[in-house]
Amino acid sequence: MMRDIGRQSPVEFFRQHFFLWELLYGLGGENGNEEKERIVCCCGNTSSCGLDRHLLFSEGAESGGDRHGARNNRGNGRRDSGNEQREVVWNRKEDQWKLEGEEEFPVDTEKIEPLLSAVSSITADRKLKNVENLKDYGLDEPVNCIFITKKDGSEETIYVGNKNPSTGDTYVYLNDEVSTVYTVSKDLAAIFSGDIYAFAVSEEYPVITAGNITGIEVKKEKDSYTLEADGASDTSWSVTDENGDRKAADGTKAGTLQSAAAGLSYDGYYDNDCQDWSAYGLDNPSMTLVIHYTEMEETEDDKETDETEEEESKEEPKQVEKSITVYVGNASEDGNYYVRLGDSQEVHGMPQSSLDTLKNGKAFDYWDLGVEDIAIADLDHLNVTYGGEEYVLKREVTEEKSEDEKEETKEVTRYYVDEKEADSAKFMDFFRGCQDMVCQNRLEKASAKGEAELILQYVGTDGSEITVTYTPRDASFYEVSDSEGNYGLVNKMSVKELIDQLLVLIEEK
């Protein structure tokens, strides 16, 4: 039942996509609508077709892009070359629809039925008589042609044109009655569009919330990294680079990565039974993403509990640790990356914008911005070098005889600068200033020239040592570095404020 309705120029083809649909169904009975039998779909084609949406109908456009090539090796889904077209036939067998030639294709019957319903219930809102130029309505080269074959063998054809820009109604004409144009409220061009995967059953991508994510592994050829929850708090994270070096992670940046991972979802369906992963770049993925998360789940015992036992047992669902693996392949022409979930044979798409945050990052991007956070209780002493002078700051806690008759001794804390007792408030102002110092951003390596202006050597009660230096970099920043190889930029005014707090402390020495 193929009909010659003309060939479009490349420009016109991209302007209004020409589809040919052949629909066979039964009409009759009291309600005028009996069981549908089958749908046959095919598409007119030009050598300039480059739209992925023609996958359902166009079988081998020369510039059809990677999605055309991706299915070339699929048995019954084989693509022909050149400008040939292939009919895609949906057959109804009992209550199920099947794709002819690919009987195992997972057809979603619920997605097929609306097509039948759409054409069986079309009504005209307006009737325009004595039409002289079909081009005025986009009907000289129709967007869609819907062929209807009734059970008695008679045929009807609906030619679909443009939308009215004011009302949103669609222009159509029937059969060969080119002088009469109707307007219908249904968007037939939108209803009868898409590829075969628009009518397929798809695996579901898991729903994961940011708060349930406990770890994210990003594996790449270069700059792989792993973000893990430390468990100390909801905001305590660590990041490990590809060399195994582990550092504290910035809580805010870790949260951004959590949100990016939790926001992933499918956007596109390209192959239900992939036999050639290289067609999508999934034989050697550009990124492998492993997301670890928790989920509340009933136990097997819970699931098997009958109503009587349920009254007695009221066991709460348990928190279960889970993980998924997402393989990321090439970029598609429609703004997605091809992806594979675990060992699935399906190929889906995910927006490039959703994956790029994970794909383009590295461990360095998530390092904690804090300079040093040693607790005062863990500090034996702090050596400070400024202006060519060295100072030793120390906190001492002693047990002394209490003046209170009810207590024999009391704990007394004193603060010293070079063994001279210092004002406790001024001491703590300076120490908190050291603790609160944060980087504007991290640096991968040192770049500042010249001598450090301020040097802080922390000596812990356990004998550990770490040295932090502040070196002027430019008019706006100091470069901070520590003895563990961490570097960053610190606001100049923050360092000046810290130095002022030091000067206030030592002026009484």
TAPEHU-V370224 format. One record per backbone hydrogen bond with DSSP energy under -1.0 kcal/mol. CO is the residue of the C=O (numbers start at 0). NH is the residue of the N-H. E is the energy in kcal/mol with one decimal. If there is no record, write none. Layout:
BEGIN
{{CO NH E} {CO NH E}}
END
This chain:
BEGIN
{{8 12 -2.5} {9 13 -1.8} {10 14 -1.6} {11 15 -2.5} {18 144 -1.1} {19 41 -2.5} {20 146 -2.5} {21 39 -3.5} {22 148 -1.9} {23 37 -1.8} {25 33 -1.6} {36 91 -1.4} {37 23 -2.0} {38 89 -3.5} {39 21 -3.4} {40 87 -3.4} {41 19 -1.7} {45 48 -1.6} {50 53 -1.7} {51 54 -1.9} {53 57 -3.4} {56 85 -1.1} {60 63 -1.9} {64 68 -1.4} {65 69 -2.0} {68 71 -1.4} {70 73 -1.7} {72 74 -1.2} {73 76 -2.9} {74 77 -1.7} {87 40 -3.0} {88 99 -3.4} {89 38 -1.9} {90 97 -3.0} {92 95 -2.2} {95 92 -3.3} {97 90 -3.0} {98 101 -2.0} {101 104 -2.1} {104 106 -2.0} {105 200 -3.9} {107 110 -1.7} {108 112 -2.1} {111 114 -1.5} {111 115 -1.0} {112 116 -2.4} {113 117 -2.2} {114 118 -1.5} {115 119 -1.7} {125 182 -1.7} {127 180 -2.6} {132 135 -1.3} {133 136 -1.7} {133 138 -2.4} {134 137 -1.4} {136 161 -2.6} {142 18 -1.9} {143 159 -3.2} {144 20 -3.1} {145 157 -2.8} {146 22 -4.1} {147 155 -2.6} {148 24 -1.6} {149 152 -2.1} {153 149 -3.0} {155 147 -3.6} {156 174 -3.0} {157 145 -3.0} {158 172 -1.5} {159 142 -2.6} {159 143 -1.1} {161 170 -2.6} {163 167 -2.5} {168 163 -3.5} {169 183 -2.5} {170 160 -3.4} {171 181 -3.4} {172 158 -2.8} {173 176 -2.3} {175 177 -2.0} {176 179 -1.4} {178 130 -3.2} {180 127 -3.9} {181 171 -2.6} {182 124 -3.6} {182 125 -1.0} {183 169 -3.1} {185 187 -1.6} {186 190 -2.2} {187 191 -2.3} {194 197 -2.0} {195 198 -1.6} {196 199 -1.1} {198 107 -2.8} {208 211 -1.3} {209 212 -1.2} {211 293 -1.8} {213 228 -2.5} {214 291 -2.9} {215 226 -2.9} {216 289 -2.4} {217 224 -2.1} {218 287 -2.3} {224 217 -2.9} {225 239 -2.6} {226 215 -2.7} {227 237 -2.6} {232 235 -1.1} {235 229 -2.9} {236 248 -2.8} {237 227 -2.7} {238 246 -2.6} {239 225 -2.2} {240 243 -1.9} {244 240 -2.2} {246 238 -3.0} {247 367 -2.7} {249 253 -2.5} {250 254 -2.1} {251 255 -1.8} {252 256 -1.9} {253 257 -2.4} {254 258 -2.4} {255 259 -2.0} {256 260 -2.3} {257 261 -2.7} {258 262 -1.6} {260 263 -1.0} {267 348 -2.0} {270 346 -3.0} {275 278 -1.3} {276 279 -1.5} {276 281 -2.5} {279 329 -2.7} {286 327 -2.9} {287 218 -2.7} {288 325 -3.3} {289 216 -2.9} {290 323 -1.8} {291 213 -2.4} {291 214 -1.4} {292 321 -3.4} {294 319 -3.1} {296 317 -2.2} {298 302 -2.2} {299 303 -1.6} {305 309 -2.4} {306 310 -1.2} {308 312 -3.1} {312 314 -2.7} {317 296 -3.1} {319 294 -2.0} {321 292 -2.6} {323 290 -2.3} {324 341 -3.0} {325 288 -3.1} {326 339 -2.0} {327 285 -2.0} {327 286 -1.2} {329 337 -2.6} {334 351 -2.4} {335 331 -3.1} {336 349 -1.8} {337 328 -3.6} {338 347 -2.3} {339 326 -3.0} {340 343 -2.1} {344 273 -3.0} {346 269 -2.8} {346 270 -1.5} {347 338 -2.9} {348 266 -3.5} {349 336 -2.7} {350 354 -1.4} {351 355 -2.2} {354 358 -2.9} {355 359 -2.8} {361 364 -1.4} {362 365 -2.2} {363 366 -1.2} {365 249 -2.4} {368 438 -3.1} {374 377 -1.2} {375 378 -1.2} {377 460 -2.2} {380 458 -2.3} {381 392 -3.1} {382 456 -3.0} {383 390 -3.0} {384 454 -2.1} {385 388 -2.0} {388 385 -2.5} {390 383 -3.3} {391 417 -3.1} {392 381 -2.9} {393 415 -2.9} {395 413 -2.9} {397 411 -3.3} {399 409 -3.0} {403 406 -1.3} {407 401 -2.0} {409 399 -2.9} {411 397 -3.0} {413 395 -3.0} {414 421 -3.1} {415 393 -2.3} {416 419 -1.6} {419 416 -2.9} {422 426 -2.6} {423 427 -2.5} {424 428 -2.2} {425 429 -1.9} {426 430 -2.3} {427 431 -2.9} {428 432 -1.7} {429 433 -1.8} {430 434 -2.1} {431 435 -2.6} {436 370 -2.3} {440 488 -2.5} {453 469 -2.7} {454 384 -2.6} {455 467 -3.3} {456 382 -2.7} {457 465 -1.8} {458 379 -2.5} {458 380 -1.7} {459 462 -1.9} {463 459 -2.9} {465 457 -3.0} {466 482 -1.4} {467 455 -3.3} {468 480 -1.8} {469 452 -2.6} {469 453 -1.6} {470 478 -3.3} {475 491 -2.7} {476 472 -2.1} {476 473 -1.8} {477 489 -2.9} {478 470 -2.5} {479 487 -1.8} {480 468 -2.7} {481 484 -1.8} {485 481 -1.6} {486 442 -2.2} {487 479 -2.5} {488 439 -3.8} {489 477 -2.6} {490 494 -1.5} {491 495 -2.3} {492 496 -2.2} {493 497 -1.7} {494 498 -2.5} {495 499 -2.3} {496 500 -1.9} {497 501 -1.8} {498 502 -2.5} {499 503 -2.2} {500 504 -1.6} {501 505 -2.5} {502 506 -1.3} {505 508 -1.7}}
END
